[in-house]
Amino acid sequence: MKYKKRITDKEIEMKLEASGALLIRGPKSCGKTESAKQFANSILNVDQNEQVSLLMDISPQQLLVGKTPRLIDEWQEQPKIWNYVRHEVDNRSKPSQFILTGSSNPVESIKMHSGAGRFTIVNMRTMSWIELGFSTGKISMNDLFKSPEKKIDIIDKQLDLEFIIEKIITGGFPTLLGKKLSHIIHLNQTYIDLLTEVDMSRVSHVKRNPIKVGKLLKSIARNTATIVNTKTLESDIQKKENTSISTPTIDEYLDALKRLMIIEEQPAWNTHIRSSASLRKTPKLHFTDVSLSVATLKGDSETLFNDIKFTGFLFESLVIHELRVYAQANNAKVYHYRDSYGLEIDAIVEKYNGDWMAFEIKLGIGQIEEAAKNLNIFASRIDNTKVKPPKSLNIITGTGMSFTRKDGINVISIASFGP
């Protein structure tokens, strides 16, 4: 199948030219290896080559011999190779020598020296809507940062709820491109089964209880795009699954899921506000791809049509994924806001220079007025003597068109959005 270009390709090229070794990390099957192959001139498959374990004990440097850049795929299966690459980069003193790809991070007990000055890192996620061809990208995050005064007046083909639900179920794994929805549902559920039965134990080097892992995943899925902590999950599992899982066990499982890059936290935004309200610091929790939430709960189109409120949370999680991909391309990160008065803003995208934008995320156009009210209240609470004013206030919708309201707030269809 022809390679489908990714937004991270430019970042890979730039960082590879700037350093001796590049680490590409992301969840299993998100497309890391295929992207790396576009830049590599030789490949070592650590998890497939039976000679690797033997050579690691006898002559590990032999594994690094090959045309450069040399791709070392699934390097974490032999974590010690990190230090050999580091030394080899020092010896060669040239850029673009190695690309390492991996779908999990090693346990902290494995000693690895810092790759500072030698390694650069690219975080890769599943495919975004613009990469999949579902978005025109006429409204870009880059323009929202650079030209916030520019009014939006775009009429793209409007989406219906059926299309959005199908894409929530499908997700963005490149291996699923072109497959029937029924096959995609089965394959995504198989992804979760392998995660619970194999990957969780493999990444921890400890046998994990697949039943308990599955129940935790269901709890995370039910609480997608909400503010949760260990106690919340523990209570939810007890109530909904009639099962008891201890707090330390949940913490261990969450750590393993983060190292597998299956779940991602959306941290709270640390800012300055005018009021006496205090900021909440608990992160939101998302699966790395929203389709895994659906697969975990064995959901389908009928399930999501019958529970539109939950589908709204899934849509929020989908949009957060899009924002993360586009923010990374703009040297920015994605946060959320909640204060002690109960005001919540779904996403804050902030660049390293302090420029920022706020986003409310609504599945349908019927919630736009409420979202705009929230954004205006929120903007009035920010202390602009200590924090830059927002570049823009925005509402991302599923089923509506894109335009700028009279109050200056942008309404953006997900089908028009891009980096």
N, C-alpha and C positions, 0 to 999 in steps of 0.2 A: 504494500500500500504506500502511495506517495506520502512523503513527510509533510505534515501540516505545520506551517510556521507558528512559533510561539512568541508571545510578548517577551519572555525571558531570553530569547536568542540574542538580542542586542546586549543585554547585561552580561550574558555568558562570554560573548566575544570581547567586550570591553575589559572585564575582570581577568580573563585569561591572558590578555595582552599585558596586563598590569602586574601579574604575579607569576611565580614559578609553578604554582599548583592551584587548582580551582576545585572546591567542594560543591557539588550540586546535591541538595538534600530535599526530600519530599516523600509523601506517602507512596506505598507500593502501587505500581501501575499508573502513576500520574504522567509518565512520559520522560523521565529523567534520562534513561539510557538512550532513547531515540534522539533526544536533543543533543546529548553529548556526542553521539556518533557523527553528527553533522560537522563537528570540529576536530574529531580524533583521527589520527593516522595509524594507530594500532590499538588493540583491545586485549585486556586480560579479564576474563570472567571468573572472579574469585569464587563464586558459589557453584560454578559448573566444572571448572578444571580440576581434575583429581590430583594433578601434579603440585598444586599450590601449597597444600599442607606440608608435603614432603620438602619442597624447596624453602619454605619458611623456616624449617629447622636446619637445612644444610647450607643453602646459598640464597638468602632472600633478595639480594641485589639483582639476581638473574630475572626476577619477576618484573623488574623495572626497565629491562632492556627492550627497546622497540622504538619505532618511529614516533616522533613527538608531534603534537600532544598525544600521550599514551593514556588511554582510558582504562581505569581500574574500577570495574563495575562490582557493586555490592562489597565494597572494601571492608565494611564493618564485620564481615564474616571472619576476617583476620585483622583485628584492630591494631596489632603491632606494626602492620605495614605503614601506618600513618607516620611513625617515627623514621622508618627507612626512606619514605618519600621526602620527609622534611630534610634529612641529611643529604639526600641526592640533589635536592633543589639548591642547597647551600653549595655543594660541590660544583654543580654545573653553572650556577650564577647566570641563568638565562630565564626569560619568561616562557610561558606556554609549554611547560614540560609535561604536566600531568593533569588529568581530570579524574576526580574521585566521585563516584555516585553511590548513594546508599538510601535505603528505605527505613532505616532506624539508626538511632544514635547509640553508641556503646554505653554500657553501664558505667557509672562514675568511678567504680572501683578499678577499672582498667586504666593504667597510667599512660597518658598521652601528653607529651610536651606541647606547649602552645605552638600553634602554626603562625603566630603573629609575624608579619613581614614576609611570609612565604606563601600562605594560603589566603585566597579570597573565597567568599561564600555566596552562592545563589540559592535562595529558597524557592522551590518550585511547587506549584499547586496544580490541581486538575484544571482542565481547560475552561476559559471564561466564555461568555456568550459571544464576544466579538471574534474569538478564535474559532468558535464552533459555527459562526456564520448566522447567529440569531440576532445580532445587533449591527446596526449600520455604523455606529461609532461617530455619528455626526456631532454629538456633544461630548467633548473630551474633558477629562479631569484636568489635563494640562491647561486647557483654555479657561476653565473655571478658576484656576489659580492665577493665570497670567492676565486674563481679560475679564475680570468679574463684572465689569460694567456692561458687557455685551449682552443684549437681550436675546432670549431664546424664542424662536418662532419656527418650530419644525413640526411638520406633519408627516410622520412615518406611518406605515401600516400598523394599525392598532391590534394589539393581541387580545385573544379571548382567554377566558379562564381555563378552558380545556387545554390550550396550548401550554400555558404556564405550568399547570399541574403535571402535564406529561414531561416537561423539561425538569421539573423538580424531581420527579421519579427517576429520570434518565441520568442526571448529573453530568459530570464533565470528564469521565475517564476516557482517554483516547481509544482504548481497546474496544469500546462499545460503539464507536462510530459506525453508522449504517445498519445497526442491528434492530430487529423488531422489539417493540416495547415489552412483549411477554418474555423474550429472551433476556432483555436487559434486567428485568425484575429478578429473574432467576439467577443471573450472574452476579448482581449486586448482593443478593441474599447469600450466595456462595462465598463472596468476599467476606461477609460478616462471619459466616460459619468457620472459615479458615482462620480468621482473626481470633475467634474465641477458642478454637480447638488446637491451633498450631502456633500462630505468631506470638500470642501473649506469653506462652511458655518459652518459646525460642528466644525472644528478646530479653527475658529476665533470667534465663538459665535456671528457672525454677518452674516446676509443674504447677500450672494455674488451673483452678476449678472452672471448666468451660461453662457450667451452668450459672455459676455466680458472675462470671465475666459477662455472660449474656444478659443477665438481669440488670447489671450495672449499665450496660450499653442501652438497654431499653429505657432506663431512668434518664440517662443523658439525652436520649432521643425525645422523650416526653418533655424535657426541660430545655429543648433547643432554643437558643437565642434569649434565654432568661438568665437572671443573676442567680447563680447557685453556688453553694459550698458543699463540703463533705457531709455536713449534718443534714442539709436539704436532701441530698441524694440518699443518705442512709434512711431518713424518714420516708421518702418516697418509695424506696424498695420494700420497706417493711409494710407499708400501706397497700401498694399496688401489686406487689409480687408475693406478699405473705412470706417473705424470706428475711432473715437477719444476716447482714454483712457488717462486720466491725469497722469502725472508723480507720484503724491502721490498714486493714485490707483494702478498703476503698482508696486510700491514699496511695498504696502500692500499685493498685490496678491503674489508677489515673496516671501515675508516673510512667508506667509501661505504655499506656495509650499515647501519651505525649511523646515518648521516645520513638514510637512507631509513626508519629505524626498523623494519627487518626483523629485526634481532637486538638482544638486550638482554643486558647483563652483569648477573649477580647478584653483587654485591660481597661480599667476606669481611667478617665482623663483627669490628670492632675493640673488644675488651673486656679486662677484667682477670681472670686466672685464678690459682688458688692454686698450681698445680703448676709444675714447671720446664719444662714443655712450651712450645714457642713456637707462635704462631698463624701459619697459612698465609694469604697475602694474595692468591693468585690467584683471580680471579672464576670463576664458572660461566657458561656460555654457553647462551642459549635463543633460539629463534625467537620473534618477537613473538606468534605463534599456533602451537600445537603441530601443527596440520594442515599447516603448511608443511614441517615435518620429514618427514612422511609423503609429501607431494607431491614433495619433492625426490628422495626415494628410490624414487618410483613405486610406493609401497606400497598395499596394500588390506587388507581384513579377514583374508584368508588369511595374508598376510605377517605380520601382527601376532599372530595366533593361533599361528603356528609359531615365534615368537620372543618368548616371554613375558618374558624378561629385558629385552630392548630395549623392549618395551611398558611395562614398569615404569618405565623412564627417561622414556618419553613421558608416562606418567601423572604423574610427578613434575613435568615441565615444564608440563603442563596445570594442575596445582594451584598451581604458582608463579605462573602467570598469574592465577588466581583470587585468590590472596593479594595480589598487587600491586594488583588492582582494588579489593579490600576495604580494603587498607591505606591506599590513597590517600584513600578516603572517611573514614578514621580518623586522618588526618594522621600516617601512619607509612610506613616503608619496609621492604623485604624484603632480608635478607642470608642468607648461609650461614656455617657454622662448620666449621673443620677445624684440628686441632692436629697437632704433630709426632709425637704418639703414635698418630696414625691415626684418632682419634675424629672422626666427621663428624655434623653435624646438618643436615638438609635445608634448613630455613628458620628464620630469626630475624626476627620482626616487631617493630620498635622504633619507638616514638613519639618525637617531638622532646623530650618531657619526661623521657625516659629509661626509661619503662615499656616492658617487652618480654615477648614470649612465644616459646616454641620449638615447632617443628613437625617431626615426622618424617612422611614420606609413604610409604605402602605400598599397593600395588595390591590385595592380598588380606589376609584376616584371619590367615592363617598366619604372617605376619611381625610380628604385634603385640607378642609377648613380647620379641623381639629389639629392636624399636623402643623399648619401654618401658625396657629395660635401658640402652640408649644414652642416653636422656633423663635417667635417674637418675644415671648416671655423669657426664654433662655438667653437671647442676645442682650436683653436689658439687664440681666444679672451678672454678665461678665464685666469685670473691672478692667476697663480699657486703659487705665493708667499703668497697669502692670502687664496686660496681655494685649497683643494686637487685635484689632477688630476683625471679625470674620471676613474672609475673601468673598464668601457667598453663603446663603442659607438655601437649602435645597430639600425637595421632597422627591424621592424616587418611587414611581408607581409601576404596577404591573399592567393594568388594562387601559391606562389613559394615554393622552398625547403629551408632547413636550411644549412648554411655553413659560414665559416669565409673567408672574402675577403683577398687579398694580403696586403691591407692597414690596416688590423687588425679589420676592422668593421665587426660585426656579422650581418648576414642576418638570421632572425628567422621567420619561419612559425608559425602562430598563432596555428596551429594544433600540434606543437611540444612544446609549451610553457607551463610552470607551475610554481608553487611557489618555 
